[in-house]
């Protein structure tokens, strides 16, 4: 399997093979090769449907029956390869040669690669393309960079300020406490304070303790499992209590959620009913939905347990077995490599649930969660000791 972007006779090509055939897309227009024109390129695939977009002009290849997963367990190369033996002959039209030019802002699955001297795993014969103090993305939020004798200066758009346009004007005079993030609210020309875990109040100055976590919509908890290295990942288990009066929401996500290939176990609500999705390495298994006639959005406490025994999944709701399914009788992947990361209620501030979960869940959780247990651990997770924002004390009745 491979996915390759290359220049061919002045045109940009995308080629990929998911195991059955090579698909080739080529842009309609040529690349300007004068050496001082930046081009914007978007390329990729959804299943086996490919797309290639150069400067806003799009070429697509419609999906057809066949394989739809890219199995490549190799390094990711930019501009060239360490050895030509790594290049599949079908990946390019001519003999492989390294790229000559400048590349910046590489984003893979919504995550930007840091093109610095230290971040990549390796490389050779790479220089600085800009050569000035301005470089790429010195000025944030669409600020314009000017080279000065003393370095650089940024000219900022109307709503941003600071040396590198990094601060919203709505937050420039904020009174959020030291345990808070300032979140600009342009529509009301104001801001709100997002409180770190263990703090609450308008300005996040009030310390709290809780064993029931209350989620108010822009909340999340990120827990790192200290025992991950000792887990038997072929036999995973997650149980918790939750209560909500909302019909949609992500309750829990075991997995790193950094890109679409990460394994995960997810529990949430869709149309008021329990929804469980598990990915063991083949993208997404079929979402497991409980009967649509039952509602979990009644404001009462519900107890759920999800057990993964290799490819067999059991889901219990209020002590009753509601789902039992073998998600892959072929047993191709049997371990839940979740990276030791568990999210509850949502993801980091600025990361939308519907985007991170590719539409599996529509929004963050509104409600309360307690008594979270991983695997067969004798102790519950101490949610207070995790990382998170905007978590309220749910111990009281409100």
Secondary structure, 3 states (H helix, E strand, C coil): CEEEEEEECCEEEEEEECCCCEEEEECCCCCCCCCCCCCCEEEEEECCEEEEEECCEEEEECCCCCCCCCCCCCCCCCCCCCCHHHCCHHHCCCCCCCCCCCCCCCEECCEECCCCCCCCCCCCCCCCCCCCCCCCCCCCCCCEEEEECCEEEEECCCCEECCCCCEEHHHCCCCCCCCEEEEEEHHHCEEEEEEECCEECCCCCEECCCCCEEEEEEEEEEEECCCHHHCCCCEEEEEEEEECCCCCEEEEEECCCCCCCCCEEEEEEECCEEEEEEECCCCCCCCEECCCCCCCCCCCCEEEEEEEECCEEEEEECCEEEEEEECCCCCCCCCCCCCCEEEECCCCCCCCHHHHCCCCCCCECEEEEEEEEECCCCCCCCHHHCEEEEEEECCCCC
